[in-house]
Structures are given as structure tokens and as C-alpha cells.
Amino acid sequence: MSGQYRFGIEEEFFVVDAATHAVQRRMPAGFFEHLREQLGESVTVELLQSQLEIATAPATEVGDALQELRDLRYRAGRVAASHGLGFIAAGTHPTANWDSVRATKANRYDGLMQDLQMIGERNMVCGLHVHVELPDPDQRVDVMRRILPYLPHFIALATSSPFWGSKQTGLMGYRLAAYDELPRTGLPELFEDNAAYQQYVDALVGARAITDSSYVWWAIRPSQKHPTLELRAPDACTRVEDAVAIAALYRSLVRYLVRNPGHNAAVGGVHRAIAVENKWRAQRYGIHGSFVDLESQQAISVRDAVEALISLVADDADALGCLDALLHLRTIADAGTSADMQLAVFQEAHHRTGNKGEALQAVQNWLAHTTLQ
């Protein structure tokens, strides 16, 4: 199956009140059971009760994945509405207060909250995760190392978290600033092969620091449950087309790196340090900023960097049947990300009303509407 590069998409959502679109702190009785009746294994709970995740089945056709995501959002929205609830897809919720939410009751999450303490309570963030099938464990670790310089591109294209606790953060993507408080987050280390990666995991498991590798939450990681390499860097995408475009880019780039084993083969400490800097620049400025280019030792605009990446993987996207989805990235780069739209809605409403609360409400309304559009 390795030649098909099957992929799956996981989306995290905030559960909100249907009328106010404020975060729902406690779930109504029977809500999750109703979701499972309608969506089956495609829906799961998250660390906090105010969050849920939906996941597509493994796919080879990008159109199938797009249709399934639309269908899952639609059906989840109908169930939520019957309980007086709704959903918002964004890296952060504009007005949520982390200190008022409740943890999900489950053995895994009970242990996590005991370990993470207040940092776990502050985990009011939602991401987009994309799996691409790579059955060979050595190949997964090799691609994880060589893809490192491109992770900031995904972060910039998916920014959807400009607000935190009813405040404009000044960042286009605040989510990772909050999420990276957790241990074992951020960019992965430069493991030379799967044996080195497994030695790291075995040491942590042996010391009882973690139960298994699913407690490693890097921006990209080998999946513990599936024979895949899992991208975890992007914010949750409000617009479903954006999520599928980012998945198409990731899938195509994985294929390109497999086909071209010499590309980024020399990635080392300097490359990782530059990627860390560019990760920050992606969070701060989104698509409006620039990246540090190691080769030229000059700045390159994010738009030019994205266009160069599209050109790099276009043949692979065409071979995988996802070129049209990939080219949607140009629309994101030109028209803006969810963060851009949220800020525009906020500024327009604030200019019109002069009221910050009403402006934030307008942002929440836009998010709730667009998530299920």
C-alpha cells in the first residue's frame, strides 16, 4: 500500500452554545452517545470536555476526503443542534477562559491531568492532524527529519488563532504558543534512524515518564496507532477546503521526499535552528511574514516560499490526483487564512459598534457559520 500514500484527516473542534457560540463547559447528558450513534468511530473525545475530534477513514482520493469531512461536519452539527450546541473549528476560541473548563473523565485523561496540572487545564486549543501512510518505520523517521524545514509553511497556511481569552494576541497563530507549554511538543529532534527514535521512546517508557509514544506530541511524529507519519503542526482550519489543501500539500511532499532521498539529506542542527525561527515567524505573521532562507542567507516571503513548495511537489500532487486541492493554497496565500478573516470581522464590527464584546461576538458567529457552511 506504500505507493498509494493513503491519508487521513483528523479535525479538533470546540463545542459551543448554539445561541451565543461561547464554549460549552459541561456536555449535556447523552450528547456524546448521540454523536457516536450517528458518526460511529469517526468521533472521539479530547482532554477537555469542551473539545471533540472527528476523523476520516483512510483515503486515496482527495475528493472522497473532502466529501467525508463535509459530511462529518454536517452530521456532527445536526446532532449538536439537537442538544442546543454547535461547533467551531479554530486553533483557539476567541473568548474561552481556560480556567473554567472541565477535563474529560477517562483513565488516560485522568493520568494526563495529574501529570500536567495547570498546563493541562490551559490546553484550550484545537489542531488539524494529517496522517500519510508509510509502512516502513525507518522511512517514517527519515522523512520526519527531512521534512523539518517545511513545517513552518504548514503553520503559516493554517493560522486560525489570533485571539486568546478575549484578547487580540498580536499573533496570527497563538495556538502553538499555548500548546508548546506541554512537554514533548515543538519540532522533533534529529533522529538519524528509527532505532535512535525507538531508543528515545524506550527510555521514556522504561523510566515511566510516558506510557507509550502517543504521549510524544511533536509537530510531526510517527503514529503509535497507525503505519503513518502524522503532521500535527497546523491550527484547526475553519474552512474545510483549507484543511484538504494542507493535507494535499503534506501528502505530496511526503511522496516527493520518498522519491528523492537526497533532498534535505544533510539536515542538521543549523537547519533545525532555522526551522525553529521560521516556526515562530509563521505563528507571529502567518502568510504576511517572511522566512529565513539558509541557502541564500536572505529573507523570503511566505508567499514565495509557498509558491516554491507548490512547484516542488506539483508533479507528485498530479500523480496522486490532488493537484487542484494543492493549488487552493494560492487562494489561501492571496485571500488570507482564517486568522485574517477573524481579524477583519473583528475590526469591521468594532469600527461599526465601538464595542469590543460585540466585535468578539461577531468573530464567534463567523467561525460557527463558516465551520458548518
C-alpha positions as CSV (number, residue, x, y, z in Angstrom):
1,M,0.0,0.0,0.0
2,S,3.0,2.3,0.3
3,G,2.8,3.5,-3.3
4,Q,-0.8,4.9,-2.7
5,Y,0.2,7.2,0.2
6,R,-3.2,6.7,1.8
7,F,-4.1,9.6,4.1
8,G,-6.5,10.5,6.8
9,I,-7.5,13.8,8.3
10,E,-8.4,14.5,12.0
11,E,-10.0,17.8,13.0
12,E,-10.5,19.1,16.5
13,F,-13.4,21.3,17.4
14,F,-14.6,23.5,20.2
15,V,-18.1,22.6,21.4
16,V,-20.1,25.8,21.8
17,D,-23.6,27.0,22.8
18,A,-25.8,27.2,19.7
19,A,-27.1,30.7,20.5
20,T,-24.1,32.5,21.9
21,H,-21.2,30.4,20.4
22,A,-19.5,30.6,23.8
23,V,-17.6,27.4,24.8
24,Q,-19.8,24.8,26.4
25,R,-18.2,23.9,29.7
26,R,-20.2,20.8,30.6
27,M,-21.7,18.5,28.0
28,P,-25.4,17.6,28.2
29,A,-26.3,14.1,29.2
30,G,-26.3,11.8,26.2
31,F,-24.6,14.2,23.8
32,F,-21.5,12.2,23.1
33,E,-23.5,8.9,22.9
34,H,-25.8,10.5,20.3
35,L,-22.7,11.6,18.3
36,R,-21.3,8.0,18.4
37,E,-24.7,6.7,17.2
38,Q,-24.6,9.0,14.2
39,L,-20.8,9.1,13.4
40,G,-19.5,5.9,14.9
41,E,-15.8,5.6,15.4
42,S,-15.2,8.8,13.4
43,V,-15.8,10.9,16.6
44,T,-13.8,10.8,19.8
45,V,-13.5,12.9,23.0
46,E,-10.5,15.1,23.8
47,L,-8.7,16.0,27.0
48,L,-11.2,18.8,27.8
49,Q,-15.0,18.3,27.7
50,S,-15.3,21.4,25.5
51,Q,-13.5,19.7,22.6
52,L,-14.2,16.8,20.2
53,E,-12.3,15.3,17.3
54,I,-13.6,13.8,14.0
55,A,-11.5,11.7,11.7
56,T,-11.9,10.5,8.2
57,A,-11.3,6.9,7.0
58,P,-8.1,6.3,5.1
59,A,-8.4,7.6,1.6
60,T,-6.6,7.6,-1.7
61,E,-8.9,10.2,-3.5
62,V,-8.8,13.7,-2.2
63,G,-12.4,14.3,-3.3
64,D,-13.5,11.4,-1.1
65,A,-11.7,13.0,1.9
66,L,-13.3,16.4,1.2
67,Q,-16.8,14.9,0.9
68,E,-16.3,12.9,4.1
69,L,-15.1,15.9,6.1
70,R,-18.1,17.9,4.9
71,D,-20.5,15.1,5.7
72,L,-18.9,14.6,9.2
73,R,-19.1,18.3,10.0
74,Y,-22.7,18.4,8.8
75,R,-23.9,15.3,10.7
76,A,-22.0,16.4,13.9
77,G,-23.6,19.8,13.5
78,R,-27.1,18.3,13.3
79,V,-26.5,16.2,16.4
80,A,-25.1,19.2,18.3
81,A,-28.0,21.4,17.3
82,S,-30.5,18.9,18.7
83,H,-28.7,19.4,22.1
84,G,-28.6,23.2,21.8
85,L,-24.9,23.1,20.8
86,G,-22.7,23.9,17.8
87,F,-19.1,23.6,16.7
88,I,-16.2,25.9,16.0
89,A,-13.1,24.9,14.0
90,A,-10.2,27.2,15.0
91,G,-6.9,27.0,16.8
92,T,-8.2,28.9,19.7
93,H,-11.7,30.1,20.7
94,P,-11.9,33.9,20.8
95,T,-13.4,34.3,24.3
96,A,-12.9,31.0,26.1
97,N,-11.4,31.1,29.6
98,W,-9.3,28.1,30.2
99,D,-9.7,28.1,34.0
100,S,-13.4,27.4,33.7
101,V,-13.4,24.3,31.6
102,R,-13.6,20.7,32.8
103,A,-11.4,17.7,32.0
104,T,-12.9,14.6,30.3
105,K,-13.4,11.7,32.6
106,A,-11.3,8.8,31.3
107,N,-8.3,6.8,32.6
108,R,-5.9,8.3,30.1
109,Y,-7.0,11.9,30.7
110,D,-7.1,11.5,34.5
111,G,-3.5,10.5,34.4
112,L,-2.6,13.3,32.0
113,M,-4.2,15.9,34.2
114,Q,-2.4,14.6,37.2
115,D,0.9,14.8,35.4
116,L,0.3,18.1,33.5
117,Q,-1.5,20.0,36.2
118,M,-2.4,23.6,35.2
119,I,-0.7,23.2,31.8
120,G,-3.2,20.5,31.0
121,E,-6.1,22.8,32.1
122,R,-4.7,25.5,29.7
123,N,-4.8,23.2,26.7
124,M,-7.8,25.0,25.2
125,V,-6.5,24.6,21.6
126,C,-7.6,22.7,18.5
127,G,-5.4,21.4,15.7
128,L,-5.5,19.7,12.4
129,H,-3.7,16.4,12.1
130,V,-2.9,14.6,8.8
131,H,-1.7,11.0,8.5
132,V,0.1,9.7,5.5
133,E,0.8,6.0,5.2
134,L,4.4,5.0,5.3
135,P,4.6,1.3,6.3
136,D,8.4,1.3,6.8
137,P,9.3,2.7,10.3
138,D,12.8,3.7,9.1
139,Q,11.2,5.7,6.2
140,R,8.9,7.4,8.6
141,V,11.7,8.7,10.8
142,D,13.8,9.6,7.8
143,V,11.0,11.7,6.2
144,M,10.3,13.3,9.6
145,R,13.8,14.6,9.7
146,R,14.0,15.8,6.1
147,I,10.6,17.5,6.2
148,L,11.5,19.6,9.2
149,P,12.4,22.8,7.2
150,Y,8.9,22.8,5.6
151,L,6.9,22.6,8.8
152,P,6.6,26.4,9.2
153,H,4.9,26.6,5.8
154,F,2.0,24.4,7.1
155,I,1.8,26.6,10.3
156,A,1.6,29.8,8.3
157,L,-1.1,28.5,5.9
158,A,-3.3,27.2,8.7
159,T,-3.2,30.1,11.2
160,S,-6.6,30.4,12.9
161,S,-5.8,31.5,16.4
162,P,-5.4,35.3,16.7
163,F,-7.4,35.6,19.9
164,W,-6.9,34.2,23.4
165,G,-9.0,34.9,26.4
166,S,-11.0,37.7,24.7
167,K,-7.8,39.4,23.7
168,Q,-6.1,40.0,20.4
169,T,-2.8,38.3,20.8
170,G,-0.8,40.1,18.0
171,L,0.0,36.6,16.7
172,M,-1.8,35.1,13.7
173,G,-1.3,31.6,15.2
174,Y,-1.3,31.8,19.0
175,R,-2.3,28.1,19.5
176,L,1.3,26.7,19.4
177,A,2.5,29.3,21.9
178,A,0.0,27.8,24.3
179,Y,0.3,24.2,23.2
180,D,4.1,24.2,23.4
181,E,3.9,24.7,27.2
182,L,3.3,20.9,27.2
183,P,6.3,18.6,27.3
184,R,7.4,16.7,24.2
185,T,6.0,19.4,21.8
186,G,7.5,21.6,19.2
187,L,9.8,20.4,16.4
188,P,11.1,16.8,16.7
189,E,14.8,16.1,17.4
190,L,17.0,15.0,14.6
191,F,17.0,11.2,14.9
192,E,19.2,9.5,12.4
193,D,17.0,6.4,12.1
194,N,14.1,4.5,13.6
195,A,16.5,2.7,16.0
196,A,17.5,6.0,17.6
197,Y,13.9,7.2,17.8
198,Q,12.9,3.9,19.4
199,Q,15.7,4.2,21.9
200,Y,14.4,7.6,22.9
201,V,10.8,6.2,23.3
202,D,12.0,3.1,25.2
203,A,14.0,5.2,27.7
204,L,11.0,7.4,28.5
205,V,8.7,4.4,28.8
206,G,11.2,2.5,30.9
207,A,11.5,5.4,33.2
208,R,7.7,5.6,33.4
209,A,7.8,9.2,32.1
210,I,5.3,8.2,29.5
211,T,3.1,5.1,28.8
212,D,3.9,4.9,25.1
213,S,4.8,7.0,22.1
214,S,1.3,8.5,21.8
215,Y,2.4,10.9,24.6
216,V,5.0,12.4,22.3
217,W,3.2,15.4,20.9
218,W,5.7,16.9,18.4
219,A,4.6,19.0,15.4
220,I,5.2,15.8,13.4
221,R,5.6,12.3,14.7
222,P,5.4,8.6,13.7
223,S,1.9,7.5,14.7
224,Q,1.7,4.9,17.5
225,K,-1.6,3.5,16.3
226,H,-1.2,3.5,12.5
227,P,1.6,2.9,10.0
228,T,1.7,6.6,9.2
229,L,3.7,9.8,9.7
230,E,1.4,12.3,11.4
231,L,1.5,16.0,10.8
232,R,0.3,17.9,13.9
233,A,1.6,21.4,13.4
234,P,-1.4,23.2,11.8
235,D,-4.2,25.0,13.6
236,A,-7.7,23.6,13.0
237,C,-8.9,25.0,9.7
238,T,-12.3,26.9,9.8
239,R,-12.8,26.3,6.1
240,V,-12.9,22.6,5.1
241,E,-11.3,23.4,1.8
242,D,-8.2,24.8,3.6
243,A,-7.9,21.6,5.6
244,V,-7.9,19.4,2.5
245,A,-5.4,21.7,0.7
246,I,-3.0,21.4,3.6
247,A,-3.5,17.6,3.6
248,A,-2.8,17.5,-0.2
249,L,0.4,19.5,0.3
250,Y,1.6,17.2,3.1
251,R,0.8,14.0,1.2
252,S,2.5,15.3,-1.9
253,L,5.6,16.4,0.0
254,V,5.9,13.1,1.7
255,R,5.8,11.4,-1.7
256,Y,8.4,13.8,-3.1
257,L,10.8,13.1,-0.2
258,V,10.4,9.4,-0.5
259,R,11.1,9.6,-4.3
260,N,14.1,11.9,-3.7
261,P,16.1,10.5,-0.8
262,G,18.9,13.0,-1.3
263,H,16.6,16.0,-0.8
264,N,17.4,17.6,2.6
265,A,19.6,14.5,3.4
266,A,22.1,16.8,5.2
267,V,19.5,18.3,7.6
268,G,21.3,19.1,10.8
269,G,21.4,21.3,13.8
270,V,21.6,24.6,11.8
271,H,18.6,23.6,9.7
272,R,16.6,22.7,12.8
273,A,17.5,26.0,14.4
274,I,16.4,28.0,11.3
275,A,13.2,25.9,11.3
276,V,12.5,26.9,14.9
277,E,13.0,30.5,14.0
278,N,10.7,30.2,11.0
279,K,8.1,28.4,13.1
280,W,7.9,31.5,15.3
281,R,7.7,33.7,12.3
282,A,4.8,31.6,10.9
283,Q,3.0,31.9,14.3
284,R,3.6,35.6,14.5
285,Y,2.9,36.8,11.0
286,G,1.1,34.0,9.2
287,I,1.2,34.4,5.4
288,H,2.2,38.0,5.7
289,G,5.7,37.4,7.0
290,S,9.0,36.1,5.7
291,F,11.2,33.1,6.4
292,V,14.9,32.9,6.9
293,D,16.4,31.1,3.9
294,L,19.5,29.3,4.9
295,E,20.9,28.8,1.4
296,S,20.8,32.5,0.4
297,Q,21.0,33.8,4.0
298,Q,18.3,36.2,3.0
299,A,14.6,36.6,3.8
300,I,12.0,35.0,1.5
301,S,8.3,36.0,1.8
302,V,6.0,33.3,3.0
303,R,4.0,33.6,-0.3
304,D,7.1,33.0,-2.4
305,A,8.1,30.1,-0.1
306,V,4.7,28.5,-0.5
307,E,4.8,29.0,-4.3
308,A,8.3,27.4,-4.4
309,L,6.9,24.4,-2.4
310,I,3.9,24.1,-4.7
311,S,6.3,23.9,-7.7
312,L,8.5,21.4,-5.9
313,V,5.6,18.9,-5.3
314,A,3.3,19.7,-8.2
315,D,4.2,16.5,-10.2
316,D,3.6,14.4,-7.1
317,A,0.3,16.1,-6.4
318,D,-0.7,15.4,-10.0
319,A,0.3,11.7,-9.7
320,L,-1.8,11.5,-6.5
321,G,-4.8,13.2,-8.1
322,C,-4.7,16.1,-5.7
323,L,-3.2,18.9,-7.8
324,D,-6.4,21.0,-7.7
325,A,-6.6,20.7,-4.0
326,L,-2.9,21.7,-3.7
327,L,-3.5,24.8,-5.9
328,H,-6.1,26.0,-3.4
329,L,-3.0,27.1,-1.3
330,R,-2.7,30.0,-3.7
331,T,-6.1,31.1,-2.7
332,I,-5.2,31.0,1.0
333,A,-2.0,32.9,0.3
334,D,-3.8,35.6,-1.7
335,A,-7.1,35.9,0.2
336,G,-5.9,35.1,3.7
337,T,-6.2,32.4,6.4
338,S,-9.0,32.0,9.0
339,A,-6.9,34.3,11.2
340,D,-7.1,37.0,8.6
341,M,-10.8,36.7,8.3
342,Q,-11.3,36.7,12.0
343,L,-9.3,39.9,12.4
344,A,-11.2,41.5,9.5
345,V,-14.6,40.6,11.0
346,F,-13.4,41.9,14.4
347,Q,-12.1,45.2,13.0
348,E,-15.2,45.8,11.0
349,A,-17.6,45.1,13.9
350,H,-15.5,47.1,16.3
351,H,-15.4,50.1,13.9
352,R,-19.2,49.8,13.4
353,T,-20.2,49.4,17.1
354,G,-17.3,50.6,19.1
355,N,-17.9,47.7,21.4
356,K,-15.2,45.0,21.8
357,G,-17.6,42.5,23.2
358,E,-19.9,42.8,20.2
359,A,-16.9,42.6,17.9
360,L,-15.7,39.3,19.5
361,Q,-19.3,38.0,19.2
362,A,-19.2,38.8,15.5
363,V,-16.0,36.7,15.2
364,Q,-17.6,33.8,17.0
365,N,-20.6,34.0,14.8
366,W,-18.4,33.9,11.7
367,L,-16.5,30.9,13.0
368,A,-19.6,28.9,13.8
369,H,-21.2,29.7,10.5
370,T,-18.1,29.0,8.4
371,T,-17.3,25.8,10.2
372,L,-20.6,24.3,9.1
373,Q,-21.0,26.2,5.8
